[in-house]
Amino acid sequence: MPGRRAGTDPPWCRRDGGTLLLELYVQPGARATGPAGMHGGRLKLRIAAPARDGRANDALIRLISDRLGVPAGRVRLVRGHRGRNKTVAVAGATGPPEALAEG
């Protein structure tokens, strides 16, 4: 059923057909880019790029693309363009969503 989590997916991820929907909390301007645990039911990701001119969002898309093995064009910011709570859609992900949470 669309919009439901598969039994093995983490709580911050759900599937809608062939698309992963990721619920993320993003901290821009961090010392390093990478996962930082959970925040309010969302996966927390630190992004070294500053939150200016879309640079942090671009870095987030690159991180997700690299970790999940998809071209950056298949990663789309659905919600949260200017906030820290973000929903990201990933079409055709080949890697498991847990790859984002691994250090």
Biopython code that builds the backbone (N, CA, C, O; Angstrom):
import numpy as np
from Bio.PDB.StructureBuilder import StructureBuilder

atoms = [
    (1, "MET", "N", (0.847, -1.184, 0.000)),
    (1, "MET", "CA", (0.000, 0.000, 0.000)),
    (1, "MET", "C", (0.891, 1.244, 0.000)),
    (1, "MET", "O", (1.839, 1.313, 0.782)),
    (2, "PRO", "N", (0.606, 2.233, -0.862)),
    (2, "PRO", "CA", (1.434, 3.437, -0.941)),
    (2, "PRO", "C", (1.474, 4.188, 0.376)),
    (2, "PRO", "O", (0.497, 4.224, 1.124)),
    (3, "GLY", "N", (2.656, 4.804, 0.649)),
    (3, "GLY", "CA", (2.800, 5.616, 1.831)),
    (3, "GLY", "C", (3.056, 4.838, 3.108)),
    (3, "GLY", "O", (3.185, 5.437, 4.176)),
    (4, "ARG", "N", (3.134, 3.526, 3.023)),
    (4, "ARG", "CA", (3.371, 2.701, 4.208)),
    (4, "ARG", "C", (4.819, 2.277, 4.279)),
    (4, "ARG", "O", (5.503, 2.157, 3.263)),
    (5, "ARG", "N", (5.275, 2.052, 5.507)),
    (5, "ARG", "CA", (6.635, 1.559, 5.705)),
    (5, "ARG", "C", (6.647, 0.062, 5.473)),
    (5, "ARG", "O", (5.727, -0.643, 5.886)),
    (6, "ALA", "N", (7.691, -0.425, 4.810)),
    (6, "ALA", "CA", (7.896, -1.861, 4.710)),
    (6, "ALA", "C", (8.330, -2.337, 6.093)),
    (6, "ALA", "O", (8.847, -1.545, 6.881)),
    (7, "GLY", "N", (8.131, -3.598, 6.394)),
    (7, "GLY", "CA", (8.412, -4.135, 7.708)),
    (7, "GLY", "C", (9.835, -3.928, 8.178)),
    (7, "GLY", "O", (10.071, -3.871, 9.384)),
    (8, "THR", "N", (10.790, -3.813, 7.275)),
    (8, "THR", "CA", (12.185, -3.702, 7.682)),
    (8, "THR", "C", (12.730, -2.284, 7.577)),
    (8, "THR", "O", (13.890, -2.057, 7.921)),
    (9, "ASP", "N", (11.955, -1.346, 7.125)),
    (9, "ASP", "CA", (12.433, 0.034, 6.980)),
    (9, "ASP", "C", (12.492, 0.729, 8.333)),
    (9, "ASP", "O", (11.680, 0.448, 9.215)),
    (10, "PRO", "N", (13.454, 1.640, 8.500)),
    (10, "PRO", "CA", (13.523, 2.413, 9.749)),
    (10, "PRO", "C", (12.317, 3.345, 9.865)),
    (10, "PRO", "O", (11.654, 3.621, 8.865)),
    (11, "PRO", "N", (12.027, 3.830, 11.066)),
    (11, "PRO", "CA", (10.828, 4.657, 11.270)),
    (11, "PRO", "C", (10.830, 5.982, 10.516)),
    (11, "PRO", "O", (9.765, 6.566, 10.313)),
    (12, "TRP", "N", (11.980, 6.466, 10.100)),
    (12, "TRP", "CA", (12.077, 7.749, 9.390)),
    (12, "TRP", "C", (11.978, 7.573, 7.873)),
    (12, "TRP", "O", (12.232, 8.512, 7.119)),
    (13, "CYS", "N", (11.612, 6.384, 7.436)),
    (13, "CYS", "CA", (11.543, 6.084, 6.000)),
    (13, "CYS", "C", (10.242, 5.362, 5.684)),
    (13, "CYS", "O", (9.816, 4.480, 6.430)),
    (14, "ARG", "N", (9.616, 5.738, 4.580)),
    (14, "ARG", "CA", (8.452, 4.993, 4.099)),
    (14, "ARG", "C", (8.546, 4.887, 2.587)),
    (14, "ARG", "O", (9.278, 5.638, 1.943)),
    (15, "ARG", "N", (7.812, 3.963, 2.040)),
    (15, "ARG", "CA", (7.858, 3.735, 0.596)),
    (15, "ARG", "C", (6.531, 4.107, -0.038)),
    (15, "ARG", "O", (5.463, 3.861, 0.522)),
    (16, "ASP", "N", (6.621, 4.699, -1.206)),
    (16, "ASP", "CA", (5.448, 5.021, -2.007)),
    (16, "ASP", "C", (5.746, 4.499, -3.399)),
    (16, "ASP", "O", (6.324, 5.206, -4.225)),
    (17, "GLY", "N", (5.351, 3.256, -3.659)),
    (17, "GLY", "CA", (5.722, 2.613, -4.917)),
    (17, "GLY", "C", (7.220, 2.399, -4.946)),
    (17, "GLY", "O", (7.773, 1.808, -4.018)),
    (18, "GLY", "N", (7.897, 2.869, -5.999)),
    (18, "GLY", "CA", (9.342, 2.733, -6.123)),
    (18, "GLY", "C", (10.117, 3.899, -5.538)),
    (18, "GLY", "O", (11.313, 4.040, -5.791)),
    (19, "THR", "N", (9.447, 4.734, -4.758)),
    (19, "THR", "CA", (10.084, 5.917, -4.187)),
    (19, "THR", "C", (10.210, 5.782, -2.679)),
    (19, "THR", "O", (9.262, 5.394, -1.997)),
    (20, "LEU", "N", (11.396, 6.109, -2.164)),
    (20, "LEU", "CA", (11.601, 6.198, -0.722)),
    (20, "LEU", "C", (11.288, 7.626, -0.296)),
    (20, "LEU", "O", (11.712, 8.577, -0.952)),
    (21, "LEU", "N", (10.559, 7.778, 0.783)),
    (21, "LEU", "CA", (10.304, 9.091, 1.370)),
    (21, "LEU", "C", (11.020, 9.125, 2.706)),
    (21, "LEU", "O", (10.710, 8.342, 3.604)),
    (22, "LEU", "N", (11.974, 10.028, 2.837)),
    (22, "LEU", "CA", (12.813, 10.128, 4.014)),
    (22, "LEU", "C", (12.419, 11.341, 4.840)),
    (22, "LEU", "O", (12.307, 12.448, 4.313)),
    (23, "GLU", "N", (12.210, 11.134, 6.128)),
    (23, "GLU", "CA", (11.900, 12.216, 7.057)),
    (23, "GLU", "C", (13.195, 12.546, 7.790)),
    (23, "GLU", "O", (13.694, 11.736, 8.571)),
    (24, "LEU", "N", (13.732, 13.725, 7.543)),
    (24, "LEU", "CA", (15.051, 14.090, 8.041)),
    (24, "LEU", "C", (15.018, 15.383, 8.850)),
    (24, "LEU", "O", (14.176, 16.254, 8.629)),
    (25, "TYR", "N", (15.950, 15.485, 9.786)),
    (25, "TYR", "CA", (16.233, 16.733, 10.494)),
    (25, "TYR", "C", (17.663, 17.084, 10.115)),
    (25, "TYR", "O", (18.584, 16.312, 10.383)),
    (26, "VAL", "N", (17.857, 18.238, 9.495)),
    (26, "VAL", "CA", (19.160, 18.597, 8.934)),
    (26, "VAL", "C", (19.757, 19.778, 9.694)),
    (26, "VAL", "O", (19.101, 20.795, 9.920)),
    (27, "GLN", "N", (21.024, 19.612, 10.081)),
    (27, "GLN", "CA", (21.755, 20.674, 10.776)),
    (27, "GLN", "C", (22.839, 21.193, 9.842)),
    (27, "GLN", "O", (23.891, 20.566, 9.713)),
    (28, "PRO", "N", (22.600, 22.337, 9.183)),
    (28, "PRO", "CA", (23.615, 22.903, 8.285)),
    (28, "PRO", "C", (24.723, 23.593, 9.072)),
    (28, "PRO", "O", (24.559, 23.913, 10.250)),
    (29, "GLY", "N", (25.849, 23.817, 8.409)),
    (29, "GLY", "CA", (26.958, 24.538, 9.026)),
    (29, "GLY", "C", (27.699, 23.728, 10.077)),
    (29, "GLY", "O", (28.373, 24.301, 10.934)),
    (30, "ALA", "N", (27.588, 22.410, 10.028)),
    (30, "ALA", "CA", (28.262, 21.546, 11.004)),
    (30, "ALA", "C", (29.744, 21.417, 10.659)),
    (30, "ALA", "O", (30.169, 21.775, 9.561)),
    (31, "ARG", "N", (30.517, 20.905, 11.601)),
    (31, "ARG", "CA", (31.945, 20.698, 11.344)),
    (31, "ARG", "C", (32.183, 19.649, 10.272)),
    (31, "ARG", "O", (33.116, 19.768, 9.477)),
    (32, "ALA", "N", (31.338, 18.620, 10.248)),
    (32, "ALA", "CA", (31.487, 17.534, 9.277)),
    (32, "ALA", "C", (30.115, 17.064, 8.828)),
    (32, "ALA", "O", (29.123, 17.252, 9.533)),
    (33, "THR", "N", (30.063, 16.457, 7.662)),
    (33, "THR", "CA", (28.815, 15.925, 7.121)),
    (33, "THR", "C", (28.677, 14.466, 7.518)),
    (33, "THR", "O", (29.619, 13.686, 7.385)),
    (34, "GLY", "N", (27.493, 14.100, 8.009)),
    (34, "GLY", "CA", (27.239, 12.708, 8.356)),
    (34, "GLY", "C", (26.054, 12.571, 9.286)),
    (34, "GLY", "O", (25.469, 13.569, 9.707)),
    (35, "PRO", "N", (25.695, 11.331, 9.610)),
    (35, "PRO", "CA", (24.552, 11.084, 10.487)),
    (35, "PRO", "C", (24.864, 11.463, 11.927)),
    (35, "PRO", "O", (26.016, 11.439, 12.358)),
    (36, "ALA", "N", (23.806, 11.815, 12.664)),
    (36, "ALA", "CA", (23.968, 12.234, 14.061)),
    (36, "ALA", "C", (22.832, 11.707, 14.928)),
    (36, "ALA", "O", (22.398, 12.391, 15.855)),
    (37, "GLY", "N", (22.344, 10.505, 14.643)),
    (37, "GLY", "CA", (21.297, 9.905, 15.469)),
    (37, "GLY", "C", (19.899, 10.309, 15.031)),
    (37, "GLY", "O", (19.630, 10.526, 13.849)),
    (38, "MET", "N", (19.019, 10.402, 16.019)),
    (38, "MET", "CA", (17.617, 10.713, 15.755)),
    (38, "MET", "C", (17.250, 12.040, 16.411)),
    (38, "MET", "O", (17.863, 12.457, 17.394)),
    (39, "HIS", "N", (16.238, 12.690, 15.846)),
    (39, "HIS", "CA", (15.727, 13.940, 16.411)),
    (39, "HIS", "C", (14.229, 13.978, 16.132)),
    (39, "HIS", "O", (13.816, 14.170, 14.989)),
    (40, "GLY", "N", (13.418, 13.799, 17.163)),
    (40, "GLY", "CA", (11.970, 13.874, 16.999)),
    (40, "GLY", "C", (11.403, 12.896, 15.986)),
    (40, "GLY", "O", (10.498, 13.255, 15.232)),
    (41, "GLY", "N", (11.905, 11.683, 15.947)),
    (41, "GLY", "CA", (11.413, 10.681, 15.011)),
    (41, "GLY", "C", (12.003, 10.770, 13.621)),
    (41, "GLY", "O", (11.648, 9.974, 12.751)),
    (42, "ARG", "N", (12.883, 11.707, 13.394)),
    (42, "ARG", "CA", (13.533, 11.875, 12.094)),
    (42, "ARG", "C", (15.010, 11.526, 12.224)),
    (42, "ARG", "O", (15.599, 11.664, 13.296)),
    (43, "LEU", "N", (15.600, 11.074, 11.126)),
    (43, "LEU", "CA", (17.041, 10.861, 11.097)),
    (43, "LEU", "C", (17.711, 12.229, 11.072)),
    (43, "LEU", "O", (17.378, 13.072, 10.239)),
    (44, "LYS", "N", (18.654, 12.449, 11.984)),
    (44, "LYS", "CA", (19.371, 13.723, 12.025)),
    (44, "LYS", "C", (20.648, 13.592, 11.208)),
    (44, "LYS", "O", (21.448, 12.681, 11.421)),
    (45, "LEU", "N", (20.825, 14.516, 10.268)),
    (45, "LEU", "CA", (22.031, 14.568, 9.451)),
    (45, "LEU", "C", (22.700, 15.919, 9.633)),
    (45, "LEU", "O", (22.052, 16.963, 9.560)),
    (46, "ARG", "N", (23.994, 15.887, 9.870)),
    (46, "ARG", "CA", (24.777, 17.124, 9.917)),
    (46, "ARG", "C", (25.344, 17.372, 8.529)),
    (46, "ARG", "O", (25.838, 16.455, 7.874)),
    (47, "ILE", "N", (25.268, 18.608, 8.095)),
    (47, "ILE", "CA", (25.762, 19.009, 6.778)),
    (47, "ILE", "C", (26.761, 20.141, 6.982)),
    (47, "ILE", "O", (26.442, 21.154, 7.603)),
    (48, "ALA", "N", (27.962, 19.967, 6.461)),
    (48, "ALA", "CA", (29.015, 20.973, 6.646)),
    (48, "ALA", "C", (28.728, 22.261, 5.874)),
    (48, "ALA", "O", (29.152, 23.338, 6.296)),
    (49, "ALA", "N", (28.029, 22.168, 4.771)),
    (49, "ALA", "CA", (27.738, 23.358, 3.961)),
    (49, "ALA", "C", (26.827, 24.313, 4.729)),
    (49, "ALA", "O", (25.972, 23.875, 5.498)),
    (50, "PRO", "N", (27.008, 25.611, 4.522)),
    (50, "PRO", "CA", (26.157, 26.589, 5.199)),
    (50, "PRO", "C", (24.764, 26.651, 4.576)),
    (50, "PRO", "O", (24.563, 26.261, 3.425)),
    (51, "ALA", "N", (23.824, 27.141, 5.347)),
    (51, "ALA", "CA", (22.442, 27.278, 4.874)),
    (51, "ALA", "C", (22.276, 28.603, 4.137)),
    (51, "ALA", "O", (21.440, 29.429, 4.504)),
    (52, "ARG", "N", (23.066, 28.793, 3.113)),
    (52, "ARG", "CA", (22.992, 30.003, 2.290)),
    (52, "ARG", "C", (22.921, 29.609, 0.827)),
    (52, "ARG", "O", (23.641, 28.720, 0.373)),
    (53, "ASP", "N", (22.057, 30.272, 0.107)),
    (53, "ASP", "CA", (21.948, 30.077, -1.343)),
    (53, "ASP", "C", (21.719, 28.621, -1.734)),
    (53, "ASP", "O", (22.144, 28.194, -2.807)),
    (54, "GLY", "N", (21.051, 27.855, -0.873)),
    (54, "GLY", "CA", (20.734, 26.470, -1.188)),
    (54, "GLY", "C", (21.903, 25.500, -1.093)),
    (54, "GLY", "O", (21.782, 24.343, -1.495)),
    (55, "ARG", "N", (23.029, 25.957, -0.568)),
    (55, "ARG", "CA", (24.218, 25.094, -0.520)),
    (55, "ARG", "C", (24.027, 23.887, 0.380)),
    (55, "ARG", "O", (24.477, 22.794, 0.036)),
    (56, "ALA", "N", (23.375, 24.052, 1.521)),
    (56, "ALA", "CA", (23.147, 22.910, 2.418)),
    (56, "ALA", "C", (22.193, 21.905, 1.773)),
    (56, "ALA", "O", (22.400, 20.697, 1.888)),
    (57, "ASN", "N", (21.166, 22.387, 1.106)),
    (57, "ASN", "CA", (20.241, 21.476, 0.421)),
    (57, "ASN", "C", (20.949, 20.712, -0.693)),
    (57, "ASN", "O", (20.719, 19.515, -0.864)),
    (58, "ASP", "N", (21.804, 21.389, -1.449)),
    (58, "ASP", "CA", (22.572, 20.715, -2.504)),
    (58, "ASP", "C", (23.486, 19.647, -1.916)),
    (58, "ASP", "O", (23.599, 18.552, -2.468)),
    (59, "ALA", "N", (24.137, 19.960, -0.799)),
    (59, "ALA", "CA", (25.019, 18.988, -0.145)),
    (59, "ALA", "C", (24.223, 17.804, 0.401)),
    (59, "ALA", "O", (24.693, 16.667, 0.358)),
    (60, "LEU", "N", (23.033, 18.066, 0.909)),
    (60, "LEU", "CA", (22.158, 16.994, 1.390)),
    (60, "LEU", "C", (21.800, 16.054, 0.247)),
    (60, "LEU", "O", (21.855, 14.835, 0.406)),
    (61, "ILE", "N", (21.438, 16.604, -0.887)),
    (61, "ILE", "CA", (21.077, 15.784, -2.047)),
    (61, "ILE", "C", (22.268, 14.943, -2.495)),
    (61, "ILE", "O", (22.099, 13.771, -2.831)),
    (62, "ARG", "N", (23.466, 15.518, -2.505)),
    (62, "ARG", "CA", (24.671, 14.755, -2.878)),
    (62, "ARG", "C", (24.930, 13.627, -1.895)),
    (62, "ARG", "O", (25.269, 12.515, -2.301)),
    (63, "LEU", "N", (24.773, 13.905, -0.594)),
    (63, "LEU", "CA", (24.983, 12.884, 0.422)),
    (63, "LEU", "C", (24.022, 11.712, 0.224)),
    (63, "LEU", "O", (24.437, 10.553, 0.224)),
    (64, "ILE", "N", (22.758, 12.017, 0.058)),
    (64, "ILE", "CA", (21.750, 10.966, -0.134)),
    (64, "ILE", "C", (22.036, 10.190, -1.414)),
    (64, "ILE", "O", (21.956, 8.962, -1.427)),
    (65, "SER", "N", (22.364, 10.891, -2.474)),
    (65, "SER", "CA", (22.683, 10.258, -3.754)),
    (65, "SER", "C", (23.843, 9.272, -3.607)),
    (65, "SER", "O", (23.759, 8.135, -4.071)),
    (66, "ASP", "N", (24.918, 9.711, -2.964)),
    (66, "ASP", "CA", (26.091, 8.857, -2.763)),
    (66, "ASP", "C", (25.776, 7.644, -1.896)),
    (66, "ASP", "O", (26.143, 6.520, -2.238)),
    (67, "ARG", "N", (25.100, 7.870, -0.778)),
    (67, "ARG", "CA", (24.842, 6.792, 0.179)),
    (67, "ARG", "C", (23.846, 5.754, -0.340)),
    (67, "ARG", "O", (23.952, 4.570, -0.018)),
    (68, "LEU", "N", (22.870, 6.208, -1.151)),
    (68, "LEU", "CA", (21.838, 5.279, -1.622)),
    (68, "LEU", "C", (22.084, 4.788, -3.045)),
    (68, "LEU", "O", (21.296, 4.000, -3.569)),
    (69, "GLY", "N", (23.157, 5.237, -3.672)),
    (69, "GLY", "CA", (23.524, 4.717, -4.984)),
    (69, "GLY", "C", (22.592, 5.122, -6.108)),
    (69, "GLY", "O", (22.287, 4.313, -6.984)),
    (70, "VAL", "N", (22.137, 6.365, -6.092)),
    (70, "VAL", "CA", (21.274, 6.868, -7.169)),
    (70, "VAL", "C", (21.844, 8.171, -7.711)),
    (70, "VAL", "O", (22.556, 8.876, -6.996)),
    (71, "PRO", "N", (21.542, 8.501, -8.967)),
    (71, "PRO", "CA", (21.962, 9.806, -9.484)),
    (71, "PRO", "C", (21.266, 10.930, -8.701)),
    (71, "PRO", "O", (20.138, 10.763, -8.236)),
    (72, "ALA", "N", (21.933, 12.048, -8.564)),
    (72, "ALA", "CA", (21.381, 13.180, -7.812)),
    (72, "ALA", "C", (20.041, 13.645, -8.380)),
    (72, "ALA", "O", (19.208, 14.175, -7.644)),
    (73, "GLY", "N", (19.831, 13.454, -9.660)),
    (73, "GLY", "CA", (18.569, 13.850, -10.285)),
    (73, "GLY", "C", (17.366, 13.061, -9.808)),
    (73, "GLY", "O", (16.226, 13.467, -10.033)),
    (74, "ARG", "N", (17.609, 11.946, -9.157)),
    (74, "ARG", "CA", (16.507, 11.127, -8.621)),
    (74, "ARG", "C", (16.199, 11.449, -7.168)),
    (74, "ARG", "O", (15.312, 10.841, -6.569)),
    (75, "VAL", "N", (16.927, 12.402, -6.600)),
    (75, "VAL", "CA", (16.703, 12.825, -5.212)),
    (75, "VAL", "C", (16.048, 14.203, -5.257)),
    (75, "VAL", "O", (16.578, 15.141, -5.853)),
    (76, "ARG", "N", (14.884, 14.305, -4.613)),
    (76, "ARG", "CA", (14.119, 15.552, -4.693)),
    (76, "ARG", "C", (13.667, 15.980, -3.304)),
    (76, "ARG", "O", (13.128, 15.182, -2.537)),
    (77, "LEU", "N", (13.891, 17.236, -3.000)),
    (77, "LEU", "CA", (13.430, 17.813, -1.744)),
    (77, "LEU", "C", (11.944, 18.124, -1.905)),
    (77, "LEU", "O", (11.566, 18.983, -2.700)),
    (78, "VAL", "N", (11.106, 17.419, -1.145)),
    (78, "VAL", "CA", (9.658, 17.560, -1.254)),
    (78, "VAL", "C", (9.146, 18.662, -0.334)),
    (78, "VAL", "O", (8.283, 19.454, -0.713)),
    (79, "ARG", "N", (9.686, 18.699, 0.873)),
    (79, "ARG", "CA", (9.214, 19.631, 1.895)),
    (79, "ARG", "C", (10.394, 20.092, 2.729)),
    (79, "ARG", "O", (11.306, 19.312, 3.001)),
    (80, "GLY", "N", (10.386, 21.348, 3.134)),
    (80, "GLY", "CA", (11.408, 21.849, 4.040)),
    (80, "GLY", "C", (12.565, 22.550, 3.366)),
    (80, "GLY", "O", (13.692, 22.485, 3.857)),
    (81, "HIS", "N", (12.317, 23.213, 2.260)),
    (81, "HIS", "CA", (13.392, 23.894, 1.535)),
    (81, "HIS", "C", (14.146, 24.898, 2.394)),
    (81, "HIS", "O", (15.346, 25.094, 2.202)),
    (82, "ARG", "N", (13.465, 25.534, 3.333)),
    (82, "ARG", "CA", (14.103, 26.563, 4.161)),
    (82, "ARG", "C", (14.187, 26.179, 5.628)),
    (82, "ARG", "O", (14.737, 26.934, 6.430)),
    (83, "GLY", "N", (13.654, 25.026, 5.994)),
    (83, "GLY", "CA", (13.669, 24.612, 7.390)),
    (83, "GLY", "C", (14.592, 23.431, 7.624)),
    (83, "GLY", "O", (15.203, 22.904, 6.694)),
    (84, "ARG", "N", (14.680, 23.030, 8.869)),
    (84, "ARG", "CA", (15.525, 21.887, 9.215)),
    (84, "ARG", "C", (14.793, 20.564, 9.065)),
    (84, "ARG", "O", (15.420, 19.545, 8.776)),
    (85, "ASN", "N", (13.470, 20.557, 9.255)),
    (85, "ASN", "CA", (12.675, 19.349, 9.034)),
    (85, "ASN", "C", (12.417, 19.226, 7.546)),
    (85, "ASN", "O", (11.808, 20.103, 6.933)),
    (86, "LYS", "N", (12.888, 18.126, 6.969)),
    (86, "LYS", "CA", (12.794, 17.958, 5.525)),
    (86, "LYS", "C", (12.210, 16.598, 5.180)),
    (86, "LYS", "O", (12.433, 15.615, 5.888)),
    (87, "THR", "N", (11.460, 16.552, 4.083)),
    (87, "THR", "CA", (11.012, 15.304, 3.492)),
    (87, "THR", "C", (11.677, 15.223, 2.131)),
    (87, "THR", "O", (11.559, 16.137, 1.315)),
    (88, "VAL", "N", (12.385, 14.111, 1.890)),
    (88, "VAL", "CA", (13.133, 13.925, 0.653)),
    (88, "VAL", "C", (12.625, 12.670, -0.031)),
    (88, "VAL", "O", (12.480, 11.626, 0.604)),
    (89, "ALA", "N", (12.353, 12.769, -1.330)),
    (89, "ALA", "CA", (11.926, 11.618, -2.136)),
    (89, "ALA", "C", (13.118, 11.113, -2.940)),
    (89, "ALA", "O", (13.848, 11.891, -3.554)),
    (90, "VAL", "N", (13.300, 9.788, -2.924)),
    (90, "VAL", "CA", (14.390, 9.161, -3.668)),
    (90, "VAL", "C", (13.777, 8.110, -4.580)),
    (90, "VAL", "O", (13.231, 7.114, -4.105)),
    (91, "ALA", "N", (13.866, 8.328, -5.892)),
    (91, "ALA", "CA", (13.309, 7.397, -6.865)),
    (91, "ALA", "C", (14.348, 6.332, -7.218)),
    (91, "ALA", "O", (15.494, 6.656, -7.528)),
    (92, "GLY", "N", (13.947, 5.076, -7.169)),
    (92, "GLY", "CA", (14.800, 3.978, -7.610)),
    (92, "GLY", "C", (16.039, 3.742, -6.782)),
    (92, "GLY", "O", (17.084, 3.396, -7.333)),
    (93, "ALA", "N", (15.957, 3.919, -5.470)),
    (93, "ALA", "CA", (17.127, 3.706, -4.601)),
    (93, "ALA", "C", (17.552, 2.245, -4.644)),
    (93, "ALA", "O", (16.722, 1.345, -4.522)),
    (94, "THR", "N", (18.852, 2.015, -4.818)),
    (94, "THR", "CA", (19.385, 0.649, -4.846)),
    (94, "THR", "C", (19.951, 0.249, -3.495)),
    (94, "THR", "O", (19.969, -0.935, -3.157)),
    (95, "GLY", "N", (20.411, 1.215, -2.722)),
    (95, "GLY", "CA", (20.963, 0.919, -1.407)),
    (95, "GLY", "C", (19.879, 0.959, -0.350)),
    (95, "GLY", "O", (18.843, 1.595, -0.547)),
    (96, "PRO", "N", (20.105, 0.285, 0.775)),
    (96, "PRO", "CA", (19.116, 0.323, 1.860)),
    (96, "PRO", "C", (19.091, 1.705, 2.508)),
    (96, "PRO", "O", (20.128, 2.365, 2.576)),
    (97, "PRO", "N", (17.929, 2.158, 2.987)),
    (97, "PRO", "CA", (17.864, 3.476, 3.609)),
    (97, "PRO", "C", (18.767, 3.579, 4.839)),
    (97, "PRO", "O", (19.203, 4.676, 5.187)),
    (98, "GLU", "N", (19.049, 2.473, 5.492)),
    (98, "GLU", "CA", (19.925, 2.488, 6.675)),
    (98, "GLU", "C", (21.323, 2.983, 6.351)),
    (98, "GLU", "O", (22.059, 3.388, 7.251)),
    (99, "ALA", "N", (21.702, 2.956, 5.069)),
    (99, "ALA", "CA", (23.030, 3.456, 4.663)),
    (99, "ALA", "C", (23.203, 4.929, 5.020)),
    (99, "ALA", "O", (24.329, 5.389, 5.211)),
    (100, "LEU", "N", (22.105, 5.670, 5.113)),
    (100, "LEU", "CA", (22.183, 7.082, 5.506)),
    (100, "LEU", "C", (22.538, 7.236, 6.980)),
    (100, "LEU", "O", (23.158, 8.225, 7.373)),
    (101, "ALA", "N", (22.149, 6.267, 7.790)),
    (101, "ALA", "CA", (22.340, 6.364, 9.239)),
    (101, "ALA", "C", (23.694, 5.813, 9.686)),
    (101, "ALA", "O", (24.064, 5.954, 10.852)),
    (102, "GLU", "N", (24.421, 5.198, 8.786)),
    (102, "GLU", "CA", (25.705, 4.606, 9.152)),
    (102, "GLU", "C", (26.803, 5.659, 9.072)),
    (102, "GLU", "O", (26.876, 6.430, 8.116)),
    (103, "GLY", "N", (27.651, 5.676, 10.090)),
    (103, "GLY", "CA", (28.738, 6.646, 10.186)),
    (103, "GLY", "C", (29.704, 6.517, 9.084)),
    (103, "GLY", "O", (30.679, 7.267, 9.026)),
]
sb = StructureBuilder()
sb.init_structure("model")
sb.init_model(0)
sb.init_chain("A")
sb.init_seg("    ")
for serial, (resi, resn, name, xyz) in enumerate(atoms, 1):
    if name == "N":
        sb.init_residue(resn, " ", resi, " ")
    sb.init_atom(name, np.array(xyz, "f"), 0.0, 1.0, " ", f" {name:<3s}", serial, name[0])
structure = sb.get_structure()
